Amino acid sequence: MFRNERTSPADISRLARQLVELPATTRRLYPRSREQGLDPAALQVLICLWLEDGQSVGELAEKLELRSQSTSNALRSLQAAKLVRERPDPTDGRRRLQWLTASGRRRAEKFIISRA
């Protein structure tokens, strides 16, 4: 995990959860997400996967209170940027799960640390 001396793992986790759990966060994320080259929904998906990797589109949409289509669009942009990859669910091959790549994990951690 990416850390600096001033930020504890508990602080990082608390902040990441706040960024994901508050639907109103999207408005506050807009300027920061643009600095990262992502739209707010994509940034929320990135952080949500950082908290719990290997989620389906439906699970992400429900947690973030986004429409499935908005979540899918965010995932497509994250996949195009090679920040997220999709793999079959090992227990149910019909389901597709979303996983952070190493660069996706670093990008999420960098953003979270910058907000701490």
N, C-alpha and C positions, 0 to 999 in steps of 0.2 A: 504494500500500500504506500502511496506517495504521502509523505508527511513533512512538516517542518517543525522546528523546535517549539513553536508557540501553540501548535494545534494538536490536541489530544485526539486519539481515535474516537472517543465518546463524543467530542465536539463535532467531529466530521460526520459521524453517523447521525447525530441529532439534526444537524443542518441539512443533510441530504434528505432525511425524512420530512422535514418541514417544506423543503422545495417540492417534494412529490405530493404531499398530502393536502396542500392548500390549493384548491382550484383557482383562487384569486392570484396565486403566485404567477400565473401566466403573464398577467399584465406587467408585473414587476420584472419578470424575466426577459421581457421583450428587448430592451436595450442591451442587456448582458448576453443574450443568446445571439444577437446580431454580431457582437464582438467575436463570438466563437464561430461565426459562419453558419449558424443553425437557426431554425425557427424555434419559437418557445416550446411547441409540442415535441419536437425532436430532442430538445435539451431535457425536457421532463422524462421522456422515454429513456434517454441515456442514463439519467440519474436513477430512475426506477430499476433499470437493469443492473446498475452498479450495486444497489441495495440487495437485489435478489435476481441473480442471473437465471436464464433458462425459463422464460415466461412466454406464454402464447399471446397472440394479438388480443384476444378477448380478455385475458387476465390483465394485461397492461391497460387496455381501454377502461376496464372497470375500476382499477386502482386510481387511474388519473382522471376519471370522469370525462373521458373523451369519447367521441363516436369511433366505432371500429374503423371507418374510412379514414378519419383523421390520424388514427394510430398507425394504420397501414401506410399512409403517405409519409408520416414521420419515419417509420422504419425503412421505407424505400430510400429516403434521403440518407439515413444513417448507413444503410448497406452500401449505397453508391460511394459514400465517403470511406468505406471499409472500417467503420466503427462498430458495426454489428454484423453478425452472420446468423443465418437461419439453418437449423438442423432438425431432422425428424426427432420426435419424442421417442426415447428408447423403449418406453412401455406401451406406446400407441403410435404406430407408424403413420397414422392418418393426421395426427397433430404435428404442427411445426412449432418449434420453440426458438426464441430469439436469445442470442448469446453475445456478450461484448467481446470484441477482439482485444488484443493487448493494447492497441492504440486507442480503442474506445474506452477502456478502463483508465488509461492515463489521462485522456481528455476529460472524463467525468471527474476524476480526482483533482485535476488541475483547477477545474471550475469550482468545485466544492471548497478546496483550500483557499481559493481567491475570495470566497464569500465569508470565510470564517473570521 
